[in-house]
Amino acid sequence: MSHCLHPSDPAIKGTDPEAALLQEAQQRVDALMGFLGHLMVFVAVNLGLYLLSGLHQSYWTAFPLWGWGLGLAIHGLATLAKLRGPRLRQHLMARELARLRDAAAR
């Protein structure tokens, strides 16, 4: 998973903040579009397999559905982590710092 850039990131120090935001937005949209494309192909192919197996009255489609569904779920979690990760990390850091400060004050 690639690193989401933030305007304060040292890797882009000295560059235009608007350009850095544009680059981060592009990466995030690319990740979301990649997942949505994967989801559309998953639905179309598995629907086709279901219809095909129905013609032969043999419902074996659960096997590719579950296997590919697991891969799609992992792709979805990775995309969610990429889109929500920086805020989640900041939230967890703030919560942990508050807990440590509270423990130190006792």
C-alpha positions as CSV (number, residue, x, y, z in Angstrom):
1,M,0.0,0.0,0.0
2,S,1.4,3.4,-0.9
3,H,1.9,6.2,1.5
4,C,-0.7,9.0,1.5
5,L,1.0,12.3,1.2
6,H,0.1,15.1,3.5
7,P,1.2,18.8,3.0
8,S,3.3,18.6,6.2
9,D,5.0,15.4,5.0
10,P,8.8,15.8,4.8
11,A,8.9,13.9,1.5
12,I,7.2,16.9,-0.2
13,K,8.8,19.7,1.8
14,G,9.4,22.8,-0.4
15,T,6.6,21.9,-2.8
16,D,3.3,23.7,-3.4
17,P,0.7,22.6,-0.8
18,E,-2.0,22.7,-3.4
19,A,0.0,20.3,-5.6
20,A,0.5,18.0,-2.7
21,L,-3.2,18.0,-1.9
22,L,-4.0,17.3,-5.6
23,Q,-1.6,14.4,-5.6
24,E,-3.1,12.9,-2.5
25,A,-6.6,13.3,-3.8
26,Q,-5.6,11.6,-7.1
27,Q,-4.1,8.7,-5.2
28,R,-7.2,8.3,-3.0
29,V,-9.6,8.5,-6.0
30,D,-7.4,6.0,-7.9
31,A,-7.7,3.6,-4.9
32,L,-11.5,4.0,-4.7
33,M,-11.9,3.6,-8.5
34,G,-9.8,0.5,-8.4
35,F,-12.0,-1.1,-5.8
36,L,-15.2,0.0,-7.5
37,G,-14.0,-1.5,-10.8
38,H,-13.1,-4.8,-9.0
39,L,-16.6,-4.8,-7.4
40,M,-18.3,-4.3,-10.8
41,V,-16.4,-7.1,-12.4
42,F,-17.0,-9.4,-9.4
43,V,-20.8,-8.8,-9.6
44,A,-21.0,-9.2,-13.4
45,V,-18.8,-12.3,-13.6
46,N,-20.5,-14.1,-10.6
47,L,-24.0,-13.2,-11.9
48,G,-23.0,-14.7,-15.3
49,L,-21.6,-17.8,-13.6
50,Y,-24.8,-18.2,-11.6
51,L,-26.9,-17.9,-14.7
52,L,-24.7,-20.4,-16.5
53,S,-24.8,-22.9,-13.7
54,G,-28.6,-22.5,-13.6
55,L,-28.9,-23.6,-17.2
56,H,-27.2,-26.9,-16.3
57,Q,-28.9,-27.1,-12.9
58,S,-25.7,-27.5,-11.1
59,Y,-25.0,-24.8,-8.5
60,W,-21.3,-24.9,-8.1
61,T,-21.0,-21.1,-8.2
62,A,-20.6,-20.8,-4.4
63,F,-16.9,-21.8,-4.8
64,P,-15.7,-18.9,-7.0
65,L,-18.1,-16.6,-5.2
66,W,-16.6,-17.3,-1.8
67,G,-13.0,-17.4,-3.0
68,W,-13.2,-14.2,-5.0
69,G,-15.4,-12.6,-2.4
70,L,-12.7,-13.1,0.1
71,G,-10.2,-11.4,-2.2
72,L,-12.7,-8.5,-2.8
73,A,-13.2,-8.1,0.9
74,I,-9.5,-7.9,1.5
75,H,-9.2,-5.3,-1.4
76,G,-12.1,-3.4,0.3
77,L,-10.4,-3.3,3.7
78,A,-7.1,-2.2,2.1
79,T,-8.9,0.6,0.3
80,L,-10.7,1.6,3.5
81,A,-7.4,1.7,5.3
82,K,-5.9,3.9,2.6
83,L,-8.9,6.3,2.7
84,R,-9.4,6.4,6.5
85,G,-6.0,5.4,7.7
86,P,-4.4,8.8,8.3
87,R,-7.4,10.1,10.4
88,L,-7.7,6.8,12.2
89,R,-4.0,6.9,13.1
90,Q,-4.3,10.5,14.4
91,H,-7.4,9.5,16.5
92,L,-5.6,6.5,18.0
93,M,-2.5,8.6,18.8
94,A,-4.6,11.3,20.5
95,R,-6.4,8.7,22.5
96,E,-3.2,6.9,23.6
97,L,-1.6,10.2,24.5
98,A,-4.6,11.2,26.6
99,R,-4.4,7.8,28.4
100,L,-0.7,8.1,29.1
101,R,-1.1,11.7,30.3
102,D,-3.9,10.6,32.6
103,A,-1.8,7.7,34.0
104,A,1.2,10.1,34.5
105,A,-0.9,12.6,36.4
106,R,-2.0,10.0,39.0
